Amino acid sequence: MTSDYVYHSNFWMEEPEDSNPFAAKHCFCSGYDVYGQVVPNASWFEYLLLLFCGERPTREEALLIEKLAIVLANPGPREASVRAAMNAGVAGTNHSSALMAALAVGAGQYGGAQEVAISVRLWRDCGQNIEKWKERLFHPEEDERADIWLPMEHAPGFDPNGESLPTHLRQALDYLVKLAPSDGALRWLHAHRPELEATVGYPLAISGIAAATFVDLNLNEDQASMLYLMLRLPGAAAHAIEQKNMGWKKFPFYGPAIELVSDPGPVTSNPGKGGVS
């Protein structure tokens, strides 16, 4: 194998098998022997942070991301990405389609991974300066270049359709704060939540809680966005499988909300012109 066909990685190294250069003999993640050290000794979340951060996490960091993962694991059928997976499931498509539907819908700017990424950038720009937050929540993106994303229509990390912080999110925030650094983003957000909510006029959202947690774990916007997408898939998968087994007869169809505004009339064949009209 020539140097032209060598993949480069800062955190992953493999040694090939002598008998098969396409199979790995040993795998190392940031210097740790994955199958000799990590598998026997590490938890899933310790390994997850090792993969993303390149350093062995503390017990406190591993516990914090584990609990956040539980909070994010199933957003429930009220959440758009889960409903997308449910639609795919009840339609009987393959499992990858259900997960891709959840990822596609969950990647956006309303409660999705892009909103989390923007929120993490705001933490980088505003830190724990309450006045900067009050200003930037209304103008979250300073880069005005054209992008695939339209301008944000609400304060990132907050729910524009909410009246108050839902009970389950209040419980999640109160618990995550207990695990977070005393001078970190989650503690600050918890303390200043009422003031920030009063500023924007609507409550904190799960995307805002997740973003603050990722900041406390020293993750950047790309890492946070990827993990947010990944950690919400278990619930989407479980709901998709359930709906596939239940069948479409038990699945709500919003027929009353569909209105045909222009009826072209019946389609008739026109053999003389070789088409339809």
C-alpha positions as CSV (number, residue, x, y, z in Angstrom):
1,M,0.0,0.0,0.0
2,T,1.5,3.3,-1.0
3,S,1.3,6.6,1.0
4,D,-1.4,7.8,-1.5
5,Y,-3.9,5.4,0.1
6,V,-3.3,6.1,3.8
7,Y,-6.1,7.5,5.8
8,H,-5.1,10.1,8.4
9,S,-6.6,10.3,11.9
10,N,-5.5,12.1,15.0
11,F,-7.3,9.8,17.4
12,W,-7.5,6.3,15.7
13,M,-4.8,3.9,14.8
14,E,-4.9,0.4,13.5
15,E,-2.4,-2.4,13.0
16,P,-3.3,-4.8,10.2
17,E,-3.5,-8.5,10.5
18,D,-0.5,-10.2,8.9
19,S,-2.7,-12.5,6.9
20,N,-5.3,-9.9,5.8
21,P,-4.3,-6.2,5.3
22,F,-8.0,-5.2,5.1
23,A,-8.6,-6.4,8.7
24,A,-7.3,-4.8,11.9
25,K,-5.2,-6.7,14.4
26,H,-5.2,-4.0,17.0
27,C,-7.2,-0.8,17.3
28,F,-6.1,2.2,19.4
29,C,-8.3,5.2,20.4
30,S,-6.2,8.1,21.5
31,G,-3.5,5.7,22.6
32,Y,-5.8,3.2,24.4
33,D,-6.0,-0.4,23.2
34,V,-9.7,-0.6,22.4
35,Y,-10.1,-4.3,22.7
36,G,-7.4,-4.9,25.3
37,Q,-8.1,-1.9,27.6
38,V,-11.3,0.0,26.8
39,V,-13.7,-2.9,26.3
40,P,-12.8,-4.7,29.6
41,N,-12.6,-1.5,31.7
42,A,-14.6,1.4,30.3
43,S,-18.3,2.2,30.2
44,W,-20.1,3.1,26.9
45,F,-20.1,6.8,27.8
46,E,-16.5,6.9,28.9
47,Y,-15.6,5.4,25.5
48,L,-18.0,7.9,23.7
49,L,-16.2,10.9,25.2
50,L,-12.8,9.3,24.5
51,L,-13.8,9.0,20.9
52,F,-15.1,12.6,20.6
53,C,-12.7,14.4,22.9
54,G,-9.5,12.4,22.6
55,E,-9.0,12.2,26.4
56,R,-10.2,9.8,29.1
57,P,-13.1,11.6,30.8
58,T,-13.5,11.9,34.5
59,R,-16.2,9.9,36.3
60,E,-18.2,13.1,36.7
61,E,-18.1,13.8,33.0
62,A,-19.1,10.3,32.1
63,L,-22.0,10.4,34.5
64,L,-23.2,13.7,33.2
65,I,-23.3,12.6,29.6
66,E,-25.0,9.3,30.6
67,K,-27.8,11.2,32.3
68,L,-28.1,13.6,29.4
69,A,-28.4,10.6,27.1
70,I,-31.3,9.2,29.2
71,V,-33.0,12.6,29.0
72,L,-32.6,12.8,25.3
73,A,-33.2,9.1,24.5
74,N,-36.9,9.4,23.8
75,P,-38.3,12.9,23.0
76,G,-41.7,11.1,22.6
77,P,-44.4,11.2,19.9
78,R,-45.1,14.9,20.4
79,E,-41.6,15.6,18.9
80,A,-41.4,16.0,15.1
81,S,-38.3,13.7,14.5
82,V,-40.0,10.9,16.5
83,R,-43.2,11.3,14.5
84,A,-41.2,11.1,11.3
85,A,-39.8,7.8,12.4
86,M,-43.3,6.6,13.3
87,N,-44.6,7.5,9.9
88,A,-41.8,5.5,8.3
89,G,-42.5,2.6,10.7
90,V,-46.2,2.4,10.1
91,A,-45.6,2.6,6.3
92,G,-43.6,-0.6,6.6
93,T,-40.3,0.8,5.1
94,N,-37.0,-0.6,6.1
95,H,-35.5,0.4,9.5
96,S,-32.8,2.6,8.0
97,S,-35.6,4.7,6.5
98,A,-37.1,5.3,9.9
99,L,-33.8,6.4,11.4
100,M,-33.0,8.6,8.4
101,A,-36.4,10.3,8.7
102,A,-35.7,11.0,12.4
103,L,-32.3,12.4,11.6
104,A,-33.5,14.6,8.7
105,V,-36.3,16.1,10.7
106,G,-34.2,16.3,13.9
107,A,-31.4,18.1,12.2
108,G,-33.1,21.5,11.9
109,Q,-33.3,24.8,13.7
110,Y,-36.5,24.2,15.7
111,G,-35.5,22.0,18.5
112,G,-33.0,20.2,16.3
113,A,-29.3,19.7,16.1
114,Q,-28.6,22.9,14.2
115,E,-30.3,24.9,17.0
116,V,-28.0,23.1,19.5
117,A,-25.0,24.0,17.4
118,I,-26.0,27.7,17.3
119,S,-26.6,27.6,21.1
120,V,-23.1,26.2,21.7
121,R,-21.6,29.0,19.5
122,L,-23.5,31.5,21.7
123,W,-21.9,30.0,24.8
124,R,-18.5,30.5,23.1
125,D,-19.4,34.1,22.2
126,C,-21.3,35.2,25.3
127,G,-19.9,33.1,28.1
128,Q,-21.7,33.9,31.3
129,N,-22.4,37.6,30.5
130,I,-26.1,38.0,30.9
131,E,-26.2,41.3,29.0
132,K,-24.6,39.7,26.0
133,W,-27.0,36.9,26.1
134,K,-30.0,39.3,26.2
135,E,-28.7,40.9,23.0
136,R,-27.5,37.9,21.1
137,L,-30.6,35.7,21.7
138,F,-32.4,38.1,19.3
139,H,-29.4,38.1,16.8
140,P,-27.8,34.7,17.3
141,E,-25.9,34.6,14.0
142,E,-23.4,37.3,13.2
143,D,-22.3,35.6,10.0
144,E,-24.7,36.9,7.3
145,R,-23.3,34.9,4.4
146,A,-25.8,32.8,2.5
147,D,-26.1,29.3,3.8
148,I,-28.4,26.3,3.6
149,W,-30.0,27.5,6.8
150,L,-32.5,30.3,6.9
151,P,-32.2,33.0,9.6
152,M,-33.3,31.8,13.0
153,E,-36.9,32.8,13.8
154,H,-36.7,32.4,17.5
155,A,-34.1,32.6,20.3
156,P,-32.1,29.4,20.1
157,G,-32.4,27.1,23.1
158,F,-35.9,28.3,23.9
159,D,-39.4,27.1,22.8
160,P,-41.3,29.8,21.0
161,N,-44.6,27.9,21.3
162,G,-44.3,27.3,25.0
163,E,-45.9,29.1,28.0
164,S,-43.7,27.7,30.8
165,L,-40.9,25.2,31.2
166,P,-42.6,21.7,31.1
167,T,-42.4,19.7,34.3
168,H,-40.3,16.9,32.9
169,L,-37.7,19.4,31.6
170,R,-37.6,21.2,34.9
171,Q,-36.9,17.9,36.6
172,A,-34.2,17.1,34.1
173,L,-32.5,20.4,34.5
174,D,-32.6,20.3,38.3
175,Y,-31.0,16.9,38.2
176,L,-28.3,17.6,35.6
177,V,-27.3,20.7,37.5
178,K,-26.4,18.6,40.5
179,L,-23.9,16.7,38.3
180,A,-22.5,19.8,36.6
181,P,-19.4,21.8,37.5
182,S,-20.1,24.5,40.1
183,D,-18.9,27.3,37.8
184,G,-20.2,25.8,34.5
185,A,-22.8,26.6,31.9
186,L,-25.6,24.5,33.4
187,R,-25.4,26.1,36.8
188,W,-25.3,29.5,35.3
189,L,-28.3,28.7,33.0
190,H,-30.2,27.3,35.9
191,A,-29.7,30.4,38.0
192,H,-30.5,32.9,35.1
193,R,-33.3,30.9,33.4
194,P,-36.1,33.2,34.7
195,E,-34.4,36.3,33.6
196,L,-33.6,34.9,30.1
197,E,-37.1,33.5,29.7
198,A,-38.5,36.9,30.6
199,T,-36.3,38.5,28.0
200,V,-37.3,36.3,25.1
201,G,-40.9,35.8,26.3
202,Y,-41.0,32.0,26.2
203,P,-39.4,29.1,28.1
204,L,-36.2,27.2,27.9
205,A,-36.2,24.2,25.6
206,I,-34.5,20.8,25.8
207,S,-32.1,22.1,23.1
208,G,-30.9,24.8,25.4
209,I,-30.4,22.4,28.3
210,A,-28.5,20.0,26.0
211,A,-26.3,22.8,24.6
212,A,-25.3,23.9,28.1
213,T,-24.5,20.3,29.1
214,F,-22.3,19.9,26.0
215,V,-20.5,23.1,26.9
216,D,-19.8,21.7,30.4
217,L,-18.4,18.6,28.7
218,N,-16.0,20.8,26.6
219,L,-17.6,19.8,23.3
220,N,-17.6,22.1,20.3
221,E,-20.6,22.9,18.1
222,D,-19.9,20.0,15.7
223,Q,-19.5,17.4,18.4
224,A,-22.6,18.7,20.2
225,S,-24.7,18.6,17.0
226,M,-23.6,15.0,16.2
227,L,-24.2,13.7,19.7
228,Y,-27.6,15.4,19.9
229,L,-28.6,13.6,16.7
230,M,-27.3,10.3,17.9
231,L,-28.6,10.3,21.4
232,R,-32.2,10.9,20.4
233,L,-32.4,7.9,18.0
234,P,-33.3,5.2,20.6
235,G,-36.8,6.5,21.1
236,A,-37.3,7.1,17.4
237,A,-36.4,3.5,16.7
238,A,-38.6,2.1,19.5
239,H,-41.6,4.1,18.3
240,A,-41.0,3.2,14.7
241,I,-40.9,-0.5,15.5
242,E,-44.0,-0.2,17.7
243,Q,-46.0,1.5,15.0
244,K,-44.9,-1.0,12.4
245,N,-46.3,-3.8,14.6
246,M,-49.5,-1.9,15.4
247,G,-50.3,-1.1,11.7
248,W,-51.8,1.9,9.9
249,K,-55.4,1.3,11.2
250,K,-54.3,2.6,14.6
251,F,-52.3,5.4,13.3
252,P,-53.9,8.9,13.2
253,F,-54.4,10.4,9.8
254,Y,-55.2,14.1,9.7
255,G,-57.8,14.0,7.0
256,P,-59.9,16.9,8.3
257,A,-56.9,19.2,8.0
258,I,-56.4,18.4,4.3
259,E,-58.3,20.7,1.9
260,L,-58.2,20.4,-1.9
261,V,-58.1,24.0,-3.2
262,S,-58.0,23.3,-6.9
263,D,-59.8,20.1,-8.3
264,P,-58.8,19.6,-12.0
265,G,-61.6,17.0,-12.4
266,P,-61.3,13.4,-13.5
267,V,-58.4,12.2,-15.6
268,T,-59.5,10.8,-18.9
269,S,-57.4,8.9,-21.4
270,N,-56.9,10.4,-24.9
271,P,-55.6,7.7,-27.2
272,G,-55.6,10.0,-30.2
273,K,-52.9,12.2,-28.6
274,G,-51.1,9.3,-26.8
275,G,-51.5,10.8,-23.4
276,V,-53.9,11.8,-20.6
277,S,-55.8,15.0,-20.0
